[in-house]
Amino acid sequence: MASRFAAIGFEVRDRQEYGGLLRRLYGLGRAEPVGGGAVRVVWTGAGGARVELEVDGGGALAYVLPCLVPRGAPVPVRRIALAPDGTAHVELLDGEGGRTLCPLPVALTDRAELRALGRGPGGAPVEGRLRLSALAERIGLHADAAAYDAARDGRTPGLAPDFLIPSGLFRPEGAGRDWAPTAHALFAGEVVAAERVRNETGGGVFHRLRVRTAGGIEVDVAAAGARLPRDPAPGQWVEGTFFMTGSLGLAMPGPAGRPE
């Protein structure tokens, strides 16, 4: 979790600092009810850095999500399903009503809305349009696609320079019965936009990138400044391991089951 906060400019070195950061963001954030007596507190900062804290009806912290507000083109998805741990599972499509590109687990900023809609008479949507973002846990930067191909030197054979692999669906060897998929993916692609951002609350620097990967899918990526040797630029290539987040653009249903 600490590395995910670093991706949006927060340095967290130990549990004490982590607790202090959450208390600070709770005080700075905007509170909104999400049903069942629960409250979601949302802090949003420069460059679209975002942290969500969900507090249940008993006052206990139930969920923490650091993420990046996505701004890229939405991707059509179907078979949307929310797992018990709050991770959403979707199928990415190559166009409206098109073929499946791949399944993907993702942590949604509107998971509470999806959950609330699921309790209503119409049920939760099973199709939609998803804007994707990601926090870099490991990231490499290359001059272009050719340089990335050369750097692979025969590794990952059969993969195109732009690929997307839902690694969070792969069960590790020796995983116990309580194992569940996680919102992780491996992907590579071209940087189509880049900016350097300083987190005004945490003080750290991060890079906000837009990456075009397999099937033309756009992913907004946040990467800690220390993870890259230089500022990325459009036309360069990145690859790595990412925690996947995103938004379906859902609204909380009103008292009569209608979106507010």
C-alpha positions as CSV (number, residue, x, y, z in Angstrom):
1,M,0.0,0.0,0.0
2,A,2.9,2.4,0.8
3,S,4.2,2.2,-2.8
4,R,0.7,3.1,-4.1
5,F,0.7,6.3,-2.0
6,A,4.2,7.1,-3.3
7,A,2.9,6.9,-6.8
8,I,0.8,10.0,-6.2
9,G,3.3,11.9,-4.1
10,F,2.9,10.7,-0.5
11,E,5.9,9.2,1.3
12,V,4.9,6.7,3.9
13,R,7.8,4.9,5.7
14,D,6.0,3.1,8.5
15,R,2.6,2.3,10.1
16,Q,2.7,5.4,12.3
17,E,3.2,7.7,9.3
18,Y,0.5,5.8,7.4
19,G,-2.0,6.3,10.2
20,G,-1.1,10.0,10.5
21,L,-1.6,10.5,6.7
22,L,-5.0,8.9,6.8
23,R,-6.1,11.1,9.7
24,R,-4.9,14.1,7.8
25,L,-6.6,13.2,4.6
26,Y,-9.8,12.4,6.5
27,G,-9.7,16.0,7.9
28,L,-9.0,17.5,4.5
29,G,-11.4,15.4,2.4
30,R,-15.1,15.8,1.4
31,A,-17.5,13.5,3.1
32,E,-20.4,11.9,1.3
33,P,-22.9,9.2,2.4
34,V,-22.7,5.9,0.5
35,G,-25.6,4.0,2.1
36,G,-26.0,1.7,5.1
37,G,-24.8,4.5,7.4
38,A,-21.3,4.4,5.7
39,V,-19.5,7.5,4.7
40,R,-16.9,8.0,2.0
41,V,-14.3,10.8,2.5
42,V,-12.6,11.9,-0.7
43,W,-9.4,13.9,-0.9
44,T,-8.4,15.2,-4.4
45,G,-5.1,17.0,-5.1
46,A,-3.0,18.4,-7.9
47,G,-2.7,16.3,-11.1
48,G,-5.8,14.2,-10.2
49,A,-4.2,12.5,-7.2
50,R,-7.1,11.0,-5.1
51,V,-7.6,9.1,-1.9
52,E,-10.8,7.5,-0.8
53,L,-11.5,6.5,2.8
54,E,-14.7,4.6,3.5
55,V,-16.0,4.5,7.1
56,D,-18.7,2.0,7.9
57,G,-21.8,2.6,10.0
58,G,-20.0,1.7,13.2
59,G,-17.2,4.3,12.6
60,A,-14.6,1.8,11.6
61,L,-12.3,2.3,8.5
62,A,-13.5,-0.2,6.0
63,Y,-11.6,0.7,2.8
64,V,-8.7,2.9,1.6
65,L,-8.1,3.6,-2.1
66,P,-5.2,5.8,-3.4
67,C,-5.7,6.3,-7.1
68,L,-5.5,8.7,-10.0
69,V,-8.5,10.4,-11.5
70,P,-8.8,9.0,-15.0
71,R,-9.1,11.4,-18.0
72,G,-8.6,9.2,-21.0
73,A,-11.1,7.8,-23.4
74,P,-13.5,5.3,-21.8
75,V,-13.3,1.6,-22.8
76,P,-16.5,-0.3,-23.4
77,V,-16.9,-3.2,-20.8
78,R,-19.3,-5.9,-20.0
79,R,-19.9,-8.6,-17.4
80,I,-19.3,-6.1,-14.6
81,A,-19.3,-7.9,-11.3
82,L,-18.3,-6.8,-7.8
83,A,-16.4,-9.3,-5.7
84,P,-17.0,-9.6,-1.9
85,D,-13.7,-7.8,-1.3
86,G,-14.8,-4.8,-3.4
87,T,-12.7,-5.5,-6.5
88,A,-14.7,-5.2,-9.7
89,H,-14.3,-7.7,-12.5
90,V,-15.0,-6.6,-16.1
91,E,-14.3,-7.7,-19.7
92,L,-12.6,-5.0,-21.8
93,L,-14.0,-4.8,-25.3
94,D,-12.4,-3.7,-28.6
95,G,-15.4,-1.3,-29.3
96,E,-19.0,-0.9,-28.6
97,G,-20.7,-4.3,-28.8
98,G,-17.3,-5.7,-29.8
99,R,-15.1,-8.7,-28.9
100,T,-13.4,-9.3,-25.6
101,L,-9.8,-8.0,-25.4
102,C,-9.3,-9.4,-21.9
103,P,-10.8,-9.8,-18.5
104,L,-9.5,-7.3,-15.9
105,P,-9.9,-6.9,-12.1
106,V,-10.0,-3.2,-11.2
107,A,-10.5,-1.1,-8.0
108,L,-13.3,1.4,-8.8
109,T,-13.7,4.9,-7.4
110,D,-17.5,4.3,-7.8
111,R,-17.6,0.9,-6.1
112,A,-20.1,2.2,-3.5
113,E,-22.4,3.3,-6.3
114,L,-22.1,-0.1,-8.0
115,R,-22.9,-1.8,-4.7
116,A,-25.9,0.5,-4.0
117,L,-27.3,0.0,-7.5
118,G,-27.0,-3.8,-6.9
119,R,-29.4,-3.5,-4.0
120,G,-32.0,-1.6,-6.0
121,P,-34.9,-3.0,-8.1
122,G,-33.0,-2.7,-11.4
123,G,-29.8,-4.3,-10.1
124,A,-26.3,-3.2,-10.9
125,P,-25.3,-2.5,-14.5
126,V,-23.5,-5.4,-16.3
127,E,-22.3,-3.2,-19.2
128,G,-20.8,0.3,-19.3
129,R,-17.8,2.5,-20.2
130,L,-14.8,2.4,-18.0
131,R,-12.1,5.1,-17.7
132,L,-8.9,3.4,-16.6
133,S,-6.0,4.6,-14.4
134,A,-3.2,2.8,-12.7
135,L,-0.5,3.3,-10.0
136,A,2.9,2.1,-11.0
137,E,4.4,-0.5,-8.6
138,R,7.2,-1.3,-11.1
139,I,7.9,0.8,-14.2
140,G,10.5,1.0,-16.9
141,L,11.0,3.8,-19.5
142,H,12.4,3.3,-23.0
143,A,13.1,5.7,-25.9
144,D,10.5,4.1,-28.2
145,A,8.9,0.7,-29.1
146,A,12.1,-0.5,-30.9
147,A,14.2,0.3,-27.8
148,Y,11.8,-1.6,-25.6
149,D,11.9,-4.6,-28.0
150,A,15.7,-4.6,-28.0
151,A,15.8,-4.4,-24.2
152,R,13.6,-7.5,-23.9
153,D,16.3,-9.5,-25.7
154,G,14.2,-12.6,-26.3
155,R,12.3,-12.4,-23.0
156,T,8.4,-12.5,-23.0
157,P,8.4,-14.1,-26.5
158,G,5.2,-13.8,-28.5
159,L,4.1,-10.5,-26.9
160,A,3.6,-7.4,-28.9
161,P,5.4,-4.2,-27.7
162,D,2.0,-3.1,-26.5
163,F,0.4,-5.7,-24.3
164,L,-2.0,-5.9,-21.4
165,I,-2.0,-9.0,-19.1
166,P,-4.4,-9.2,-16.1
167,S,-1.8,-10.6,-13.8
168,G,-4.0,-10.2,-10.7
169,L,-6.1,-13.1,-12.0
170,F,-3.2,-15.5,-11.9
171,R,-3.2,-17.6,-8.7
172,P,0.3,-17.8,-7.2
173,E,1.8,-21.2,-6.6
174,G,1.0,-22.3,-3.0
175,A,-1.8,-19.8,-2.5
176,G,-4.2,-20.7,0.3
177,R,-7.9,-21.2,0.1
178,D,-8.5,-17.5,1.0
179,W,-6.7,-16.3,-2.1
180,A,-8.7,-13.8,-4.3
181,P,-7.8,-12.0,-7.5
182,T,-6.3,-8.6,-7.1
183,A,-6.5,-5.4,-9.3
184,H,-3.1,-5.8,-10.9
185,A,-2.0,-5.9,-14.5
186,L,1.2,-6.0,-16.6
187,F,1.1,-3.7,-19.5
188,A,3.3,-1.8,-22.0
189,G,2.6,1.0,-24.4
190,E,3.4,4.4,-25.8
191,V,3.3,7.5,-23.7
192,V,0.9,9.9,-25.4
193,A,0.9,12.6,-22.7
194,A,3.1,13.4,-19.7
195,E,3.3,15.9,-16.9
196,R,5.3,16.3,-13.7
197,V,3.2,17.0,-10.6
198,R,4.0,18.0,-7.1
199,N,1.6,16.8,-4.5
200,E,0.7,19.9,-2.5
201,T,-0.3,17.9,0.6
202,G,2.3,15.2,0.6
203,G,5.1,17.2,-0.9
204,G,6.3,14.4,-3.2
205,V,6.7,14.5,-7.0
206,F,5.0,12.1,-9.3
207,H,4.6,11.7,-13.1
208,R,1.2,11.6,-14.6
209,L,1.2,9.8,-17.9
210,R,-1.3,8.7,-20.5
211,V,-0.3,5.4,-22.0
212,R,-1.8,3.8,-25.1
213,T,-1.6,0.0,-24.8
214,A,-3.1,-3.1,-26.4
215,G,-6.2,-2.5,-28.5
216,G,-5.7,1.3,-28.3
217,I,-6.8,1.3,-24.7
218,E,-5.8,4.5,-22.8
219,V,-4.6,4.2,-19.2
220,D,-3.7,7.2,-17.1
221,V,-0.7,6.2,-15.0
222,A,0.8,7.7,-11.9
223,A,4.4,6.9,-11.1
224,A,6.6,8.1,-8.2
225,G,9.3,10.5,-9.3
226,A,12.0,8.3,-7.8
227,R,10.9,5.3,-10.0
228,L,11.9,6.9,-13.3
229,P,15.4,8.1,-14.2
230,R,14.1,11.1,-16.1
231,D,10.9,12.9,-17.0
232,P,8.9,10.8,-19.6
233,A,7.9,12.4,-22.9
234,P,5.3,11.6,-25.6
235,G,6.6,8.9,-28.0
236,Q,8.5,7.0,-25.3
237,W,7.6,3.6,-24.2
238,V,6.8,2.3,-20.7
239,E,6.2,-1.1,-19.3
240,G,5.7,-2.4,-15.8
241,T,3.4,-3.8,-13.1
242,F,0.4,-1.7,-12.1
243,F,-2.4,-1.5,-9.6
244,M,-5.5,-0.9,-11.7
245,T,-8.2,1.6,-10.8
246,G,-10.9,3.4,-12.7
247,S,-14.4,4.8,-12.9
248,L,-17.6,3.7,-14.6
249,G,-19.1,7.2,-14.1
250,L,-21.9,5.9,-11.9
251,A,-24.2,8.0,-9.7
252,M,-25.5,7.0,-6.3
253,P,-29.2,6.0,-6.6
254,G,-31.7,8.4,-4.9
255,P,-34.3,7.4,-2.3
256,A,-36.7,6.1,-5.0
257,G,-34.0,4.0,-6.7
258,R,-33.2,6.8,-9.3
259,P,-29.8,8.3,-9.8
260,E,-29.4,11.5,-7.8
